[in-house]
């Protein structure tokens, strides 16, 4: 019997047998199981299986961490036991039926915004590269100055960095329609209507241009860069479309459903949803900026310490809205600089465990988990190492707070979102790289030293079995 087949068999036995599994899927690093009776799972036995780097419940799924590449091989072996395999998206819908209303709401929020993030990541990297290229010191190497840069080149860079935010309502409305059961293409068109060139530009109005006044008192503007109005319009629009579709004759569905949905929703969006939720969005932004402006680095200390606790609960996707709004409104993201500290610190804690332990298996688990954290993915380090022994996780939290504190003091701000630690360096090429590296070293160093001195000993191996 091959090693992977044996691992698959041991895993199935540890979770209560194949009859206790409703479906199985996998992502880049984890095997995702929908379990029928969670009480039948032997968590300790699962975590002792070879190649398993940790296991936990999240989003209604029992997720077993194997790591990139390995998870694909284990998944193939599990499938051979006639387990009902599904796509990640199909399984997410099944998992969404579980959990409290609040958990389901946050999960839905994440389902809307997570697909948009890669585009915003690319935009942030473009901003970072542009910031690097436009530095006087870099240009001087080639005998140039900022005045020598052609307008055509600047226009090209603006296309790369501004497009995603100009048409952000279309992205948000598309994804919201998709998640709430509407037709995504209708969502895209509704979102594009919100940024129609026929409407006064939102940024122009913000700098003094007059909005269109309907009925003498309702200001109507474009919603370039807005998130909340498109999100709410997407929810209502998807539900409206489904309601209309149930009531119109099938022969007229192709014509009437999109016509009525777009007509009703654009009126509602421009005259009610837009003005109300654009105002609310402004208050959310002001509140976020107020917290981030706390003196003496207190905001960084607080957010850096608690961030990974929030990640464990699975409600961290709610911060996507805040980061997107910060980037759209200010062109920078101080939240990313603080969060990267919390991620790096968990890697530092896991590294200390790996270097200090004499257990070959724990070393083999700690080192790749550390690398994963330094690449911005903390799950293997948190669930495979730090939370298992508790104290390393706490020391990682302290390291995250220390790094966040320094980031806030230095006024560090990223040009994008969703990438941290080593990949995140690309968001700080605009003259902030040295400060960024220093903040990461502080977070890693504090977490490493505290874990080495107080957070772990091999005695814990015996206590944890």
PLY file of the C-alpha trace (Angstrom):
ply
format ascii 1.0
element vertex 465
property float x
property float y
property float z
element edge 464
property int vertex1
property int vertex2
end_header
0.00 0.00 0.00
1.39 3.44 -0.94
2.07 6.02 1.77
-0.61 8.41 0.48
-3.21 5.65 0.28
-2.42 4.64 3.86
-2.74 8.28 4.97
-6.12 8.55 3.23
-7.33 5.37 4.91
-6.15 6.49 8.36
-7.81 9.85 7.85
-11.16 8.32 6.92
-11.02 6.06 10.00
-10.13 9.03 12.24
-13.14 11.08 11.08
-15.63 8.28 11.68
-15.41 6.36 8.42
-16.39 7.23 4.87
-20.10 6.97 5.78
-19.61 9.98 8.08
-18.45 12.17 5.17
-21.06 14.02 3.13
-18.58 15.38 0.58
-14.89 16.09 0.06
-13.11 18.87 -1.82
-9.75 20.61 -1.59
-8.11 23.99 -2.04
-4.43 24.84 -2.47
-3.34 23.51 0.93
-6.29 21.84 2.69
-8.59 18.85 2.31
-12.14 20.04 3.04
-14.65 17.55 4.46
-18.33 18.07 5.15
-18.95 15.86 8.18
-22.32 14.32 9.06
-21.66 13.70 12.78
-18.85 15.87 14.16
-18.75 13.92 17.44
-17.27 10.91 15.63
-14.10 12.81 14.73
-10.96 11.88 16.67
-9.10 15.20 16.33
-5.99 13.98 18.12
-5.71 10.94 15.88
-6.15 13.07 12.75
-3.32 15.42 13.77
-0.92 12.51 14.39
-1.31 11.16 10.84
1.81 11.47 8.69
1.95 14.62 6.51
-0.96 16.25 8.41
0.06 19.76 9.48
-3.09 20.55 11.44
-6.86 20.22 11.35
-9.71 22.51 12.34
-13.37 23.34 11.74
-14.03 26.45 9.71
-16.93 27.66 7.57
-18.89 24.47 8.29
-16.05 22.27 7.01
-13.49 20.02 8.70
-10.28 21.21 7.06
-7.12 19.12 7.18
-3.89 20.93 6.27
-1.49 18.96 4.05
0.24 21.71 2.11
0.63 22.58 -1.56
0.97 19.57 -3.85
0.50 16.99 -1.11
-3.18 17.82 -0.72
-3.84 16.96 -4.39
-2.28 13.52 -3.96
-4.22 12.76 -0.76
-7.45 13.97 -2.35
-6.98 11.54 -5.25
-6.52 8.66 -2.79
-9.59 9.67 -0.74
-11.69 9.78 -3.93
-10.84 6.11 -4.57
-12.83 5.18 -1.45
-16.02 6.28 -3.28
-16.42 9.49 -1.31
-18.79 12.07 -2.81
-16.38 14.63 -4.29
-17.59 18.16 -5.09
-16.11 21.41 -6.27
-14.95 23.92 -3.69
-17.81 26.25 -4.69
-20.48 23.54 -4.38
-19.14 22.50 -1.00
-19.08 26.10 0.19
-22.80 26.35 -0.55
-23.44 23.21 1.48
-21.26 24.47 4.32
-23.04 27.82 4.27
-26.14 26.12 5.69
-24.24 25.51 8.93
-23.27 27.94 11.69
-25.00 30.89 13.34
-26.71 33.65 11.39
-23.78 35.95 12.11
-21.25 33.37 10.86
-23.30 32.77 7.72
-23.56 36.52 7.10
-19.80 37.02 7.42
-19.17 33.97 5.23
-21.46 35.44 2.56
-19.64 38.76 2.86
-16.38 36.93 2.20
-17.89 35.04 -0.75
-18.70 38.39 -2.37
-15.37 40.14 -1.85
-12.77 37.37 -1.99
-13.12 36.86 -5.82
-12.47 40.58 -6.33
-9.28 40.65 -4.26
-6.86 39.22 -6.89
-7.63 42.15 -9.21
-7.03 44.63 -6.40
-3.81 42.80 -5.47
-2.58 43.21 -9.06
-3.55 46.89 -8.96
-1.63 47.36 -5.71
1.45 45.73 -7.19
1.20 48.02 -10.22
1.10 50.99 -7.81
4.16 49.71 -6.00
6.13 49.20 -9.21
5.11 52.64 -10.48
6.23 54.14 -7.16
9.61 52.43 -7.55
10.10 53.48 -11.17
9.13 57.09 -10.45
11.61 57.58 -7.58
14.20 60.21 -8.42
17.05 57.98 -7.23
15.99 55.17 -9.60
15.48 57.55 -12.52
18.88 59.13 -11.88
20.55 55.76 -12.49
19.34 56.02 -16.08
20.16 59.72 -16.33
16.51 60.77 -16.12
14.35 62.99 -13.92
10.58 62.98 -13.28
10.23 65.77 -15.85
11.61 63.45 -18.54
8.77 60.92 -18.15
6.37 61.19 -21.09
2.68 61.87 -20.62
1.89 58.72 -22.61
3.82 56.58 -20.13
2.06 58.23 -17.19
-1.30 57.63 -18.88
-0.40 53.97 -19.36
0.45 53.59 -15.65
-2.83 55.27 -14.70
-4.73 52.70 -16.78
-3.00 49.93 -14.82
-3.57 51.46 -11.39
-6.94 53.25 -11.68
-9.21 51.04 -13.80
-10.15 48.51 -11.11
-11.21 51.27 -8.71
-13.08 53.31 -11.31
-15.21 50.27 -12.19
-15.26 48.82 -8.68
-19.09 49.04 -8.42
-19.36 46.77 -11.48
-17.06 44.20 -9.86
-18.95 44.34 -6.56
-22.40 44.18 -8.18
-21.31 41.25 -10.39
-20.01 39.24 -7.43
-23.02 40.08 -5.24
-25.50 38.98 -7.92
-23.49 35.76 -8.32
-23.55 34.98 -4.58
-27.22 35.87 -4.04
-28.54 33.84 -6.97
-29.03 36.54 -9.59
-27.66 36.66 -13.13
-24.09 37.99 -12.88
-24.20 39.80 -16.24
-27.17 41.85 -15.01
-25.09 42.71 -11.96
-22.24 43.90 -14.16
-24.53 46.16 -16.19
-26.14 47.59 -13.05
-22.68 48.32 -11.64
-21.58 49.97 -14.89
-24.70 52.15 -14.83
-23.57 53.43 -11.42
-20.35 54.73 -13.00
-21.85 55.86 -16.31
-19.95 58.76 -17.97
-23.36 60.49 -18.23
-23.30 61.00 -14.44
-21.12 63.59 -12.69
-17.86 61.92 -11.67
-17.79 61.13 -7.94
-14.21 62.38 -7.54
-15.08 65.56 -9.45
-18.03 66.24 -7.14
-15.78 65.59 -4.13
-13.46 68.36 -5.35
-16.15 70.95 -5.97
-18.16 69.99 -9.07
-21.93 70.25 -8.78
-23.94 66.99 -8.73
-27.09 66.52 -10.78
-30.12 67.57 -8.73
-33.27 65.54 -9.38
-36.58 67.02 -8.25
-34.58 69.94 -6.89
-33.27 68.16 -3.77
-31.89 64.66 -4.61
-28.18 64.83 -5.52
-27.19 62.20 -8.10
-23.55 61.40 -8.82
-21.52 58.55 -10.25
-20.26 56.04 -7.70
-16.71 55.52 -8.94
-14.78 53.63 -6.26
-17.81 53.06 -4.04
-18.40 49.66 -2.46
-21.40 49.70 -0.15
-24.00 51.16 -2.58
-23.12 48.52 -5.21
-23.13 45.76 -2.57
-26.60 46.66 -1.26
-27.92 47.21 -4.79
-26.55 43.81 -5.74
-28.33 42.05 -2.88
-31.67 43.72 -3.57
-31.25 43.39 -7.34
-30.54 39.65 -7.21
-33.57 39.01 -5.01
-35.74 41.25 -7.21
-34.63 39.41 -10.35
-35.55 36.04 -8.83
-38.92 37.38 -7.71
-39.71 38.79 -11.17
-38.59 35.59 -12.89
-41.08 33.55 -10.86
-43.96 35.79 -11.91
-43.45 36.55 -15.60
-44.53 34.06 -18.32
-41.65 31.89 -19.52
-42.06 33.17 -23.07
-41.39 36.74 -21.87
-38.71 35.94 -19.28
-35.78 36.73 -21.59
-37.14 40.22 -22.30
-39.03 41.32 -19.18
-36.84 40.01 -16.35
-33.61 41.89 -17.17
-35.60 44.94 -18.38
-37.63 45.30 -15.18
-34.69 44.39 -12.91
-32.39 47.02 -14.39
-35.10 49.69 -14.64
-36.26 49.33 -11.04
-32.75 48.90 -9.62
-31.11 51.85 -11.36
-33.92 54.14 -10.16
-33.65 52.74 -6.64
-29.83 52.88 -6.70
-29.52 56.47 -7.92
-32.29 57.99 -5.83
-32.33 55.93 -2.60
-29.72 53.19 -2.16
-26.82 55.25 -3.52
-27.27 58.48 -1.51
-28.06 56.63 1.75
-25.31 54.02 1.67
-22.73 56.35 0.19
-23.25 58.48 3.29
-22.97 55.42 5.56
-19.83 54.36 3.68
-18.35 57.77 4.42
-19.02 57.36 8.13
-17.37 53.89 8.09
-14.29 55.36 6.39
-14.13 58.25 8.86
-14.41 55.81 11.77
-11.64 53.63 10.34
-9.35 56.60 9.79
-10.10 57.81 13.32
-9.05 54.47 14.83
-5.93 54.30 12.66
-5.00 57.82 13.78
-4.77 56.87 17.47
-1.56 58.44 18.83
1.62 56.69 20.02
1.07 53.65 17.76
-1.91 52.41 19.79
-3.96 51.46 16.71
-1.11 49.33 15.38
-0.58 47.69 18.76
-4.26 46.82 19.12
-4.90 45.62 15.55
-1.57 43.80 15.28
-2.26 41.85 18.48
-5.87 40.86 17.80
-5.76 40.29 14.03
-4.89 36.59 14.06
-7.50 35.91 16.74
-10.06 37.40 14.36
-8.67 35.25 11.54
-9.30 32.11 13.60
-12.96 33.06 14.04
-13.34 33.36 10.26
-14.88 36.86 10.37
-11.78 38.67 9.08
-13.32 39.04 5.59
-15.33 41.97 6.92
-12.10 43.99 6.82
-11.98 43.63 3.03
-14.52 46.44 2.74
-12.39 48.71 4.94
-9.18 48.03 3.03
-10.84 48.52 -0.35
-12.35 51.80 0.81
-9.04 53.00 2.24
-7.29 52.33 -1.06
-10.03 53.95 -3.12
-10.29 57.07 -0.94
-6.72 57.67 0.21
-4.63 55.71 -2.30
-2.90 53.82 0.50
-3.59 51.10 3.05
-2.10 51.45 6.56
-4.12 48.40 7.65
-1.98 46.12 5.46
1.23 47.25 7.13
-0.17 46.37 10.55
-1.68 43.05 9.49
1.58 41.90 7.88
3.17 42.14 11.34
0.62 39.76 12.82
1.23 37.29 9.99
5.03 37.48 10.18
4.97 37.08 13.97
3.13 33.75 13.79
5.86 32.58 11.42
8.50 33.75 13.89
6.85 31.78 16.71
6.63 28.62 14.59
10.30 29.00 13.59
11.33 29.16 17.26
9.43 25.94 17.94
11.09 24.24 14.98
14.60 25.25 16.03
14.10 24.47 19.72
12.39 21.08 19.54
14.29 17.82 19.26
11.31 16.10 17.63
12.07 15.36 13.97
8.37 15.23 13.11
7.70 18.62 14.73
10.71 20.13 12.96
9.44 18.74 9.65
6.08 20.39 10.36
7.41 23.70 11.75
9.81 24.68 8.96
7.37 24.52 6.01
4.71 26.14 8.21
7.13 28.99 8.91
7.85 29.44 5.21
4.12 29.42 4.49
3.59 32.20 7.06
6.42 34.25 5.57
4.64 33.92 2.24
1.47 35.31 3.84
-0.46 32.11 4.75
-0.59 31.54 8.52
-2.99 28.58 8.75
-0.32 25.84 8.80
1.67 27.71 11.46
-1.37 28.60 13.58
-3.30 25.34 13.45
-0.37 23.00 12.98
2.02 24.45 15.59
1.18 27.56 17.55
-2.39 26.93 18.68
-1.60 23.29 19.43
0.89 24.39 22.10
-0.96 27.64 22.94
1.96 29.69 24.24
3.65 30.08 20.83
0.38 31.50 19.52
0.24 34.02 22.38
3.86 35.02 21.78
2.97 35.43 18.10
0.16 37.77 19.10
2.57 39.83 21.18
5.00 39.95 18.26
2.18 41.07 15.97
1.28 43.83 18.41
4.92 44.97 18.60
5.30 45.03 14.82
1.96 46.79 14.38
3.01 49.36 16.99
6.18 50.18 15.03
4.28 50.23 11.71
1.83 52.78 13.11
4.63 54.92 14.55
6.43 54.96 11.20
3.22 55.73 9.30
3.75 52.74 7.02
1.13 52.43 4.24
0.81 49.81 1.50
-0.30 50.52 -2.06
-2.57 47.44 -2.13
-4.07 44.67 -0.04
-4.20 40.91 0.62
-0.47 40.18 0.24
1.83 40.31 3.26
5.36 39.59 4.53
7.66 38.56 1.61
5.18 39.06 -1.30
3.90 42.20 0.44
7.27 43.88 -0.13
6.01 44.78 -3.61
3.41 47.08 -2.03
6.13 49.22 -0.42
8.50 49.88 -3.31
7.58 53.58 -3.21
10.35 54.44 -0.75
9.04 52.41 2.21
10.89 49.10 1.74
13.44 49.62 4.53
10.71 50.56 7.02
8.61 47.60 5.89
11.47 45.13 6.36
12.24 46.62 9.78
8.62 46.21 10.91
8.61 42.56 9.82
11.90 41.91 11.59
10.53 43.44 14.78
7.41 41.25 14.64
9.36 38.08 13.82
12.11 38.85 16.35
9.80 39.56 19.27
7.68 36.46 18.60
10.77 34.29 18.08
12.60 35.41 21.25
9.52 35.19 23.49
8.64 31.73 22.14
12.24 30.55 22.56
12.49 31.83 26.14
8.98 31.27 27.50
6.68 29.79 24.85
7.80 26.26 24.19
9.70 23.27 25.53
9.71 19.62 24.51
7.89 18.82 27.75
4.76 20.09 25.98
5.13 17.27 23.46
4.49 14.75 26.21
1.66 16.82 27.68
-0.01 16.98 24.27
0.52 13.28 23.60
0 1
1 2
2 3
3 4
4 5
5 6
6 7
7 8
8 9
9 10
10 11
11 12
12 13
13 14
14 15
15 16
16 17
17 18
18 19
19 20
20 21
21 22
22 23
23 24
24 25
25 26
26 27
27 28
28 29
29 30
30 31
31 32
32 33
33 34
34 35
35 36
36 37
37 38
38 39
39 40
40 41
41 42
42 43
43 44
44 45
45 46
46 47
47 48
48 49
49 50
50 51
51 52
52 53
53 54
54 55
55 56
56 57
57 58
58 59
59 60
60 61
61 62
62 63
63 64
64 65
65 66
66 67
67 68
68 69
69 70
70 71
71 72
72 73
73 74
74 75
75 76
76 77
77 78
78 79
79 80
80 81
81 82
82 83
83 84
84 85
85 86
86 87
87 88
88 89
89 90
90 91
91 92
92 93
93 94
94 95
95 96
96 97
97 98
98 99
99 100
100 101
101 102
102 103
103 104
104 105
105 106
106 107
107 108
108 109
109 110
110 111
111 112
112 113
113 114
114 115
115 116
116 117
117 118
118 119
119 120
120 121
121 122
122 123
123 124
124 125
125 126
126 127
127 128
128 129
129 130
130 131
131 132
132 133
133 134
134 135
135 136
136 137
137 138
138 139
139 140
140 141
141 142
142 143
143 144
144 145
145 146
146 147
147 148
148 149
149 150
150 151
151 152
152 153
153 154
154 155
155 156
156 157
157 158
158 159
159 160
160 161
161 162
162 163
163 164
164 165
165 166
166 167
167 168
168 169
169 170
170 171
171 172
172 173
173 174
174 175
175 176
176 177
177 178
178 179
179 180
180 181
181 182
182 183
183 184
184 185
185 186
186 187
187 188
188 189
189 190
190 191
191 192
192 193
193 194
194 195
195 196
196 197
197 198
198 199
199 200
200 201
201 202
202 203
203 204
204 205
205 206
206 207
207 208
208 209
209 210
210 211
211 212
212 213
213 214
214 215
215 216
216 217
217 218
218 219
219 220
220 221
221 222
222 223
223 224
224 225
225 226
226 227
227 228
228 229
229 230
230 231
231 232
232 233
233 234
234 235
235 236
236 237
237 238
238 239
239 240
240 241
241 242
242 243
243 244
244 245
245 246
246 247
247 248
248 249
249 250
250 251
251 252
252 253
253 254
254 255
255 256
256 257
257 258
258 259
259 260
260 261
261 262
262 263
263 264
264 265
265 266
266 267
267 268
268 269
269 270
270 271
271 272
272 273
273 274
274 275
275 276
276 277
277 278
278 279
279 280
280 281
281 282
282 283
283 284
284 285
285 286
286 287
287 288
288 289
289 290
290 291
291 292
292 293
293 294
294 295
295 296
296 297
297 298
298 299
299 300
300 301
301 302
302 303
303 304
304 305
305 306
306 307
307 308
308 309
309 310
310 311
311 312
312 313
313 314
314 315
315 316
316 317
317 318
318 319
319 320
320 321
321 322
322 323
323 324
324 325
325 326
326 327
327 328
328 329
329 330
330 331
331 332
332 333
333 334
334 335
335 336
336 337
337 338
338 339
339 340
340 341
341 342
342 343
343 344
344 345
345 346
346 347
347 348
348 349
349 350
350 351
351 352
352 353
353 354
354 355
355 356
356 357
357 358
358 359
359 360
360 361
361 362
362 363
363 364
364 365
365 366
366 367
367 368
368 369
369 370
370 371
371 372
372 373
373 374
374 375
375 376
376 377
377 378
378 379
379 380
380 381
381 382
382 383
383 384
384 385
385 386
386 387
387 388
388 389
389 390
390 391
391 392
392 393
393 394
394 395
395 396
396 397
397 398
398 399
399 400
400 401
401 402
402 403
403 404
404 405
405 406
406 407
407 408
408 409
409 410
410 411
411 412
412 413
413 414
414 415
415 416
416 417
417 418
418 419
419 420
420 421
421 422
422 423
423 424
424 425
425 426
426 427
427 428
428 429
429 430
430 431
431 432
432 433
433 434
434 435
435 436
436 437
437 438
438 439
439 440
440 441
441 442
442 443
443 444
444 445
445 446
446 447
447 448
448 449
449 450
450 451
451 452
452 453
453 454
454 455
455 456
456 457
457 458
458 459
459 460
460 461
461 462
462 463
463 464
